[in-house]
């Protein structure tokens, strides 16, 4: 039992240290996202669907399907159907960079995207299955399962963070290129939006990676708690 308690404590300490070192200031991100001046500048640009079509054309990838989700608040790219789903929210100035981000996902390695999709689902299924089997005492190789979950989690983190980091870094430049071509606002106004993107990305990229790592660590902690209960 003691080893599982030690693992839990160590993982919690690691998360606390990372959160402190990375300085994830979500309040600052919220202030920028809700900036009225930047919203007014972003409102000068076309609707989200047209932005997406133009960016995809610039990327020579016009075969991607585009769908607007009038209820949703999250945009995403679905590799299985080669479709970009765009949240209809036009009230945030980050929408251009967000759309650029999903467009960039559509041109990433399909092999890597499909692997991430399949592997992510199998990883979650394995975690749920092994937890249930442990609770019902069908599996009693507790420490082995902790090690397996750790390895599976690290692979998941590496693949997912690589895909997200690539899209996050390039989206800023792609969005800027799009805004400059539109000629609907001044260079100064574009500069203000890009400064906002840089501020958000500086926090968001670190936050995204920490969130992914957190999802891996939480699974290990949950399983360790189950092991302590079952011992």
N, C-alpha and C positions, 0 to 999 in steps of 0.2 A: 504493500500500500504506500509506503514511504516514497518509493521511486516515482510513483504517479503524482503525488503531492509536490515533489521537487520539480518535476517536469512542468506542472501547471504554474507553479510560482515563477520558474525561470521564464516561461513564455509570456506571462503577464508583465514581468519586469522588462523583457525585451520590447514588448509593445509600448510600454510607458516611456522607455528610453528613446525609442524611435520617434514617438509622438513629440517628445520634448525637443529632440535634436532637429527634426524636420520643420518645426514651428508651423504647424498646419493652422493657419488663422482663417477659419471659415467665416468669421464675422467680416473680415476685410473683403473676402470674395463677394459676400452678399451685398456689401455697400457698393461695389463696382457694378454688379449685375443689375442693381436697382437704380443706377445713376441715370437721372432723367435726361441730362444733356446728351449722353451717349445713345440713349434710346431714340431721341429725336433725330440724331444723325443717321442711325441705322434704319429708321422708318422711311428714309428717302429711297432706299433700295427696293427692288421688286419683291414680290411675294416669294415665299420659300420654295415653291415648286419651280418657278422660273430660275431662281438662283441655282438650284440643284441641277437643272437641265443645262445651264450655261457652264457650270463648273465641270460637269461630266463631259460636255463637248470639248472643253479645253484639255481634258485628260484623255481624249479619244476613246471614251468608254460610254457611248450613247445607248448601248443595248440594255443597260440596267433599268429595271422597272422602278417607277417612283410612285409612292403612295403617301397621301397625307392623312395623318391620324388626328382627327378633329378633337378627340377626347384625350389623347395622350400628351404627356409633357416631355417624353424622351424620344430622341431620334436614334435609329439604329440601322445597321446593314445586315440583312439576312443572306448568308452565303448559300444556303440550301435552295433558295428561290431567286437568288441574284436580284434582290429588291432592297431599295432604300425606303424606310418608313420615316417620314418627317413629321415631327410634332407641329401642330398648326400655330403654336404660340409665336406671335410676331412682336411681342412686347419686350423682348430682351435683346440687347445689342450684340450678344454673343452668337446669335442665330446663324450668321454667315460663317463664322469659324466652325460652328457645330456641324453645319451642312457640309462644309469642306472636309471635315474630319470623317464623316460617313462616306463621302465620295472617295476619299483616299483608301478607306477600308475596301472599297469595291475593286481597287486595282492591285491590292496586295496579293501575295501568293495564294491561289485557291487551295493548294495542297495544305498550306499552313493554316488557313482559315477553316477548312473542313476538319483538319486534325484537331484544332482547338475546339470546334463545335462538338465533335464526337467524344473527344477525351474529357471535356468539361462535364458532359452528361454522364459518362461512365464513372467519372471520379465522384460525382454526387451520389449516383446509384450505389457505388461500392461503400461509401461512407454510411448511407442509410441502412444498407443490407447488413454490413458488419456490425453496426450498432444494435440492430434488432437481434441478430444471431447471438451477440454477446449477452444481451439482456435475457434471452431465453436459454442461456448457458449451452448453446450448441457449439459455440466457439469459446475456447478458453486460453488461446495463445495471445494473451493481452499485449504483452510488450512487442511481439512480432507485428501485431496489427498497428500499433503506434508507429513503429518504424516504417511500415508500408504506407500508412497515411502521410507520413512526413515526406517520403520519396515522391509519392503521387502528387502531393501538394506543391512541392518544389518544381516539378515538371510543369504543372498547371500554371504556377506563378510565372515561370520563365517564359513560356509560350505566350500567355495572355498579355503580360507586361510588355513584351517585345512588340506585339501587334499594336497595342494602345500607344506606346511611347512613339513609335514611328508615325502614327497618324496624328498624334497631338503636336509633335514638333513641326511637321510639314503643313498642318492645317493653317497655322498662323500666316505662313508665307503665301499659301494658296488663296486664302481669304483676302490678303492685302492685294495680290495680283488681280483678283476679281474686282475689288472695289476701285482700283485705279483704272481698270478698263471701262467701268460703268460711267464714269464722268458725271456723277450726280451730286458730288460734294467736293469740297476743296481738299488740297493735300494736307492742310492743317487739321481738318476734321478727320481724315483717314488716319493721320498720325495720332490723334487722340484716341480713336478706337483701337488702334494697334497697341498703344501704351496700355490701354485697359486689358487687352488680350494678354500682353506680356505679364502684367501683374497677376491676372487670374491663372495663367499657365504656370507661373513660378510656384504657385501654391497648389494648383490643381494636379499637375503631373506628379508631384510628391505625394499628394493626397490620394491619387488614384492607385499608385503603387502600394502605399501603406494599406489602403482598403483591400486590395487583392491579397496582400500578405496576411492581413487580419482575418480574412475569410478562411485562409488555410490554417492559421493558428487556432482559431475558434473551434474548428472541427476536431483538431487534436485535443484541445482542452475538454470539449464535450465528451470525447471518447474516453479520456483519462478519468473523468468524473464517473462515467458509467462503469469503468473498471474498478474504481474505488468502492462503488456501491455493491458490485457483484462479488468482490473478494470476501 
